[in-house]
């Protein structure tokens, strides 16, 4: 289990923007080690996530510049968790 507190940020701001949260390199070490042999396309790793009572499954993707991972936050998750770009949130992440 990894707990990350970070701001929600936008990629491609404007219409059709994607929302993400960055998992820092220090916390990404566990993901890299535990996912050896279980990675998908683009180095993705399947995870189960929770922001408070909001739970969902998705994948995290390696962020090559920093050595961390990025966690996409779909509109449904943002709506249910009542979060938006710029909000600092805490997410609990488990590899599945």
Secondary structure, DSSP 4 states (H G I P E B T S, - for coil): -EEEEEEEEEES-STT-EEEEEEPHHHHHHHHHHTTT---GGG-EEEEEEETTEEEEEEEEEETTTTEEEEE--HHHHHHHT--TT-EEEEEEEE-
